Amino acid sequence: MEYAAQQGDIDSLYRLIEQNPHILEEIDLIPFVETPLHAAARAGHVQFAKEIMILKPSFSWKFSPQGLTPVHLALQNRNPRMVFHLIQMDTSLVRAKMRGGLTLLHLASQSGDINLLTVFLKVCPDSIQDLTSKNETALHLYKRFEVLEFLLRWLKRNIIELQTILKQKNLEGNTILHIAATKNDTKAMGLLIEVMRDLDAANLMDQRAFDIINNQDIKNNLLRAEARVKRLRKVNSLILSVHEWLIRKTGMKESMSNDTRDVYMIVATLVATATYQATLSPPGGFYQIDGPGSNNTMTQAHGPSNSSQVYAGKSVMSNMNFLMFSFTNMCAFLPSIFTIIVLMPRNVGWLLLYESTWLLAVSYLSSIIVISPNYITTYVSISIFFVLLPVLWVASFVFFTPRLKILV
């Protein structure tokens, strides 16, 4: 069997199986063994390896006496083609651990191969969270600055638990910031200072990265960054306090069921529709072109505020009534828009609807401007709109946004 695997001879493989149908099961019974898949992975016989994986998938997870699985053996022998074919047949192999708890992602980070990192993260994004037996992430094992830069960029794009990964400590209590400081890697330190929040973490020897690094400029940057993080933590603490207070006072739960979310979405959509329609058909209607007292000249949008002349297409309401109408209408329309945005599921469709919803709000404001009786009501309505907008944004941020883990 070993000879057939070394030669990549599939016909010989099946002849051996004909002679002994239990030959593969007998190999599988041995806890630590060099399987035919190990031999094929070492020799680079892709077709033979795929044939073995079809016949005996468990071989792909089998440890050799040296603590290696076939896919790790292929990577160590610098055979990326074999690695790609193996993980194509079983994507979970990206998370397979060899001796020391190393996964393919750890090995690629050690070797500095960004192409391999790209493939592994694309096939299995969750592998970024895997730890070695020394509690090390792939970031702890980075060999080149470019590798760390790539991993951080990928993390910021693909995972919300960025700070959890960055705060991970190895068995010595070192974070990735300690590792960069130990290497005296000033470029890596500068990059990490920009994204990390736990800058003053101490290892088991009670050393911070600040105590390890020798570069004075980096030390100064660390001090400034720590001061910035402390300010952000105070803001975060205030937001969380207000958030919890609102939850208690309103009796709402921090996480709502899908049924509750659907009810809110339906009500918010109905309110947004009704209030928008009200701007298209305001109480009393509009002055008509041929109506009594109307001005047929369409070159001027509004008349002076003290003019008795009226203009076609403008609301018939008095200034005070129109301002009351626009104020109450905006107070109903804008919260419903914010509710719709906040409650929509976060996916690709959300990005498209997010843009459309804000365009609807702009269209709403344009409608208010068009039907406004004169300059004064126009300016006051615009002012009301842009005063309500940030107030509602802050309110929705505090009330609906989950806890900001990035600042903790």
Secondary structure, 3 states (H helix, E strand, C coil): CHHHHHHCCHHHHHHHHHHCCCHHHHHHCCCECCCHHHHHHHHCCHHHHHHHHHHCHHHHHCECCCCCCHHHHHHHCCCHHHHHHHHHHCHHHHHCCCHHHCCHHHHHHHHCCHHHHHHHHHHCHHHHHCCCCCCCCCCCCCCCHHHHHHHHHHHHHHCCCHHHHHHCCCCCCCCHHHHHHHCCCHHHHHHHHHHCCCCCCCCCCCCCHHHHCCCHHHHHHHHHHHHHHHHHHHHHHHHHHHHHHHHHHHCCCCCCCHHHHHHHHHHHHHHHHHHHHHHHCCCCCECCCCCCCEECCCCCCCECCCCCCEECCCECCCHHHHHHHHHHHHHHHHHHHHHHHHHCCCCHHHHHHHHHHHHHHHHHHHHHHHHCCEHHHHHHHHHHHHHHHHHHHHHHHHHHCCCCHHHC
